[in-house]
């Protein structure tokens, strides 16, 4: 006798299988997997669940972009150009048909296949000092009042307070105007002498620059005559609206304009002894308010972003915040300016992990405590949340790079300053280990900072956003709120924490984390 409960209608089964295949392989709606990608500044929203429409041609969430999605099940989706997308209940819905490839069974499989094809590592690194010593930026302390006396005072305070010297960045408004690369004489009576003194203290010195040119300046007239500026639809020189007002802009799709710009920067280096440049702006939205005419007539908003990023390849000391499809290149990538808030501290780990997933391995988690313009304005110095500053420094300490701006010695108690100083020295102590993985990234494209799901696939780590792997040996679990304890999820294996205690993996542990402690776990088996 035949058991009729097992009789199936074969044509219906075939139809259902065909429908299932079309759903799961359609470039316009991918589901049933966990997805990351596209925008570093959306890292804290990933893996995606629900996200309103995001346009890669006009939005960048203040950070780097790559037209790539990666799944926990080994798939990736790629598009050569910018597009819009949204996430609905975990489904990625792009506005264009994307190449979809099943590269393996894990997030790591998907990443390594995509990066090898679209943004392979080129074997080069930014200067190694970025990784081995802390960085210091004068922005929060001086804002637009960059001046010789206060810059030297800040640098001497770094050394006098026992912090390791590293890269020092002089931020916006040191120059006479945009497009000019001479120090303001009234604020810098001896700019060359200042930089010599900074070098003697042990610093390498970078200065802030942008692609904009102040209208009707001598540089403006020279560049306009040479055809090196973007034009408006009427053929005249375009004036762009950006956060510091209205300016003309280099047309860096023109190779002659790009070469000219690089030479101008090299001349500034020779004149003052500058080591490199912080390349700000270049965001896609800078070029989105009008259809600007350029040397490359097919250039889109994101192509201008890429042209700006390529300038930095001529300088080992560089830093970027906005990029498009520049993974695998020896460019330092900083996270976008963060608020002075716990929410901002919680964004650092997931955004840094997504930076690595998009090929931007040489990354820095913004500035300790936050680097957003208004982050520390109108705050009573006696009312700073010192716990937030300390915990932020602990998140930075075992990242590939660590950058200070607000002066810890100005806003912290003696005890809390000692903790932050120890974090700066811990970063330097881990420098050789970090460099090992930086060199690996330059060779293989493997991220330095890794999602737990990347390193330990299919162990339930998809949504873990408050701990990360530094290389393949250390699990780092900072506290990202104002508590003195946290839970740590350890992958399978045997682990030893920063206090020497051993743990059996595959479990979740609640640990005590007094303010002076940064928990990290070494995989020993």
Helices and strands as residue ranges (DSSP letters): G 4-6, H 10-25, E 35-39, G 40-45, E 51-55, E 65-71, E 75-78, E 84-88, E 91-94, E 99-102, H 107-118, H 129-132, E 135-137, H 139-142, H 148-160, E 167-170, H 191-200, E 204-209, E 212-213, H 218-226, E 240-242, E 245-249, H 255-272, E 276-279, G 284-287, H 301-311, G 312-314, E 318-320, E 333-334, H 342-357, E 363-364, G 381-383, H 386-397, E 403-404, H 408-411, H 414-429, H 431-444, E 449-450, H 452-455, E 468-470, E 474-476, E 485-490, E 494-497, E 502-504, E 507-512, E 520-523
